[in-house]
Amino acid sequence: MKLFEALGDLVAYDLLGLSPDERLGTAVQFFVMDVAQIFFLLALVIYLMGWLRAFVAPEKVREFVRGKPQWLARSLAIMLGAVTPFCSCSSVPLFIGFVEARIPMGVTFSFLIASPMINEIALVMLIYLVGWEIALMYLLAGLVVAYVGGVIMEKLKTERWVESYVWDIKMAAGQAGIKVDKSFSGRHHTAVAEVKEIFRRLWKWVLAGIAIGALFHGYVPQEWVEKHLVGDQAWWSVPAAVLMGVPLYSNAVGVIPVIEAMLLKGVPIGTALALMMSIAALSLPELIILRKVIKWPALIWFVVILAVAFMLVGWLFNFLFA
């Protein structure tokens, strides 16, 4: 942390000649510091998780949960969603695979909720940036929302709202016939390839998140934050955060710099987590893609259930840590 902070000071204050008393200087220092530490953490964690997860193909995920009792299948789907590196949009094709495999819709929706929202890379970064307590709270909240959300979607019998063509899709046979190099070198090359692929998909969103966080950190006055987001009249900040997250497309990793900046300004933890959950699991691009798979009633229920759940989580944490 000190090394990255020193790098931010060097670039912003020494090389660029900005002042720590100026808003621009504070914003640039935050941006440089966060770019360095977040990209370092990203590369390290993706590589380590990729090395361990090198041979877990998406097809194996759905095969693993097929035929299990519903409570166990749902729990396994959530766990698998938490350790697979899928954003909200890339989770949808696997959602189709779950449907094709005739896995119950409640289990399928639990995976769809958990996969983008609970992210091991984001959790490690949260632990490093804001502490293990907040990371643990986010993890527990995500697990509960994914489980309960799946149960509710199951009770609604959402299989009747799946587009008819989805039932007829036959997914690829998978990797069963492909030999995998399980040597150390093979795992290394697979992990490096995963680092490159995830960086290719994430880097612009991470930079955008850091830029927004830097602007918030440097330019939003502390007095405004205390008046509008922290004060006694800030109950509405939680639903506002959920609504704000819907049109934004990122993932749990990309939004962490924004959450970090909000917390540094004193924004309540529940409000920050509600925004993070909304961006990660309720983004507009995901909803557009998901609409091609399920009909409007199922999509509306999906949005309502998650929005209410995120607001309840936000209000609960704000109450507990007021």
N, C-alpha and C positions, 0 to 999 in steps of 0.2 A: 504493500500500500504506500509506504513512504517513498519507495523508488519511483512509482508511477506519479505520485504527487510532485516529487522533485522534477520529473520530466515535464509535467505540466507547467511548473514554475519556470523552468528553463526556457521553454518555447514561448510562453505567453509574456513573461516579464523580462527575460534577458534578451532573447533573440528578437522578439517583436517589439520590445520596449513599452509594453502596456503596463498600466498601473493596477495593483490589486485593489485599489480604492475605486476603480472605474467598473461599470457594469460589463463593458466589453472585455476587459481584462479578466474578470471573474468568469465570464462565460467561456472564453477561449481556454483558460486554464482548466476548467472543468471538462471541456470537450477533449482536449489533448490527453488529460489524465485518464478519462474514461475510455477513449479509443484504445489507448495502450493496454490498460488492464483488462478490458473486456475481450479484446481480440486475443490477448495472451491466454486468458482463461478459456475462451472458446476453443482455441487450437488444442490446448492441453486436455480439456475434459472430453471433447469430441474424439480425440485420438484414443484416450484411455477407454472410453465407453465403446468406441468402434472396434478396438482390439478385442474386447470381451464379447461384443455382440456381432462379430464379423459374420457369423453363420446363421443368424436368425432372419430368414427371409420372410417377407410379408405373408406368403402362402402358408408358412408354418404357423403363423399367428392364428389364423382362422382354423387351421386343422387342430391346433392345440386346445381350443375351447369347444370344438364340436362334440356333442354327445355328453357333455358334463351336466350335472344337476344345475338348475338355473342359478341358485345362489353362488355356487362355486364357479360356474361359467362367467357370471357377472364379475365376481372378484378377480378371476384370472384375466378377463378382458380389461379391467381397469388397471391391473398390474402391468399387463403387456402394453396398454396404451401409455402408461407412465414411462416405460423404458424404450419405446420405439420413437425414433426421431422424425415424427410426422407433424407438420403444421396443420392448421384446420382444413386447408384446401386439399392437401395431399392425403388426408385421412379419408376423404370421400370415396376414392376408388376402392380402398380396403373395406369401407362400409358396404359397397356393392358386393364385394367378395364374401362378406359375412352373410348378406341376404341370399346370395347364390348358394352358399353352403347350408342354408336353412337353419342358421343360428337364430334363436329367438330375438325379436326386435328390441326387447328391453335390454338384453345383453349387448346388442349391436349399438344401441344409442349410448350405453354406458361407456363403451370404447370410444365412440365418436366424441363424447364430452371429455373424457380423460386424456386422450392422445395429444391434443394441442395444449391443453391447460396444465397438465402435470408433466413437467419436462425436467429430466435429471440434470441437463446442462443448466437450465434456469435455476434449479434448486441449489446447485453448487455455487453459482454466481451470486444468488441471494445470500447464501451463508457467508460468502466472502465480503460482499458489499454492505449488507445490512444486518448480519447476525443470524445465528442458527434458529433463534426463537421465531423470527418472522418467517424464515424458510419453512420451519415445521408447521406453523399456523397455516401457511399457504398450502402445504402438502395435505394436511388433515382436511382443510376446507374443500380442496379439490376432490379428495377421495369421497367425502360425504356427498357432495353435489353430484358427482358422477354416478354413485350408487343409487341415491334417491331419485335422481333424474331418470335413470334407466327404469326403475321400478314404476314410476308414474307413466312413462311412455308405454310401458308394457300393459299397465292397467287400461290405458286408452285404446288398446288393440290397434296400434298404428300400422300393423301389417296391411290393413285394408286400404291405407293411404299410400302405399308404395306404388310407384308407376309400374304399369303392367309389364313393360319391356324389361325391367330390371330382373324379374323372376326368370326370364329366359336367357339371361347373359351367362355364358360359360367362361369362367375365368381361366387364365393360363394354367397349365398343369403344374407349374411351379418349378422348383429347382431339384426335384427328386432324382432326376437322371444326371445331374451335373456333379462331377467330383469336385470337392472343395479342398484347397490346399490348407491343411491344418498345421503346417509348420510355423515356427516363429516368424520366418520371413514372409510366409503367406499372410498371416494375421497382420503383420506390420504393413504390408502393401495394401491390404483391404482397409485397414484403419486410416492410412494416409489418403486413400481414395475417398473415404467417407468424409474426412476433414475437408478435402477439396470440394466435394459435392455440396456439403452443408454450407461451407463458406460461400460458394457460388450462389446459393439460394438465399443466404441470410445477410450478407455483408451490407447491402444497401439499406435493409430494414434496420439493422443494428446502428449504422451511421445516422439514419434518420432519427432513431430513438435517442441516440446520444445528443444529436443536434437540438432536438426538442427539449431534452433534459437540461442541456447547457443554457438554452434561452430562458427556460423556466428558472433555473438556478441564478442566472445573472441579471435577468431583467424584470422578473416579477417581484415587486416590493414585498418585504416581509409584512408590512402593515396590511396590504391587500389580502395576503394569504390568511392572516389572523382574523381579518374582518369577515371574509367570504367563505373560507374553507375550514376554519378552526373554531370560530365563535359559536355562541349559543344558537344562532339561527342557521347553522350549517347542516341541519338534518337532511336537507335536499341535496347536499353535495354527493351523497351516495348514489341515488338514482341518476343524478346528472353525470356522474362518472361512468355509470353503466351505459347511458345513452351516448356519451361521448366516445366510448370504445367501439361501438357498433360500426361506424363508417371507416374506422381505421383498420388497415390490414398489416398486421405484424404477427409476432408470436411472443411467447413468454420471455424469450431471450431478448428480442428487440425492444420490448417495452420496459425492461428493468432499469435502464438509465433514467427514464422518465419517472419511474417510481422512486428511485434513489433521490432524484432532485426534489420531488414532492415531499418525501420524508425529511430531507434536510431542511426544508422550509417550514416544517411543523405540520404538514397535512396529516390528518388522522390516518392511522394504519388501515382501518377498514375502508376508507374512501380510496386509498391507494390500491389496496388489493382488489376492490370491486372493479376499478379501471383495468387492472392487469388481467383479471379473469374475463372481462367483457371483450377486450382486444384479442385475447388468445383463443377464446372458444365461441365467440358470437360475432365474428367479423362479417361484414357485408359480402365480400367475395365468397366466403364459405357458404353463406345462405343462398347466394345466387346459384352456385354449383349444386348445393343440396336440393334446391327446388327442381332440378332436372331429375332427381331420384325419387323424391317424395312429393306428394300433393300438398296444396296450400293448408288444409287443416292440420296435418302433421307438422309442417314447418312453423305454423303459428303457435302451436302448442310447444314446440321445441324452444322457440324464442321466449315465450311467456315464462315457461318453467325455469329456464336459465336466468332470465332477467330478474325474476322474483328471488331465486336462490342467491344470486350475486348480491342483491340489495340486502337480503337478510344476513348474509355473511358480513357485509360491510357494516351494517348497523350493530350487529353483535360485537364485532371486534372494536368498533368505536366506543361502545358502551363498556366493554371489559377493560379497555385501556385508556379511558377518559382521564 
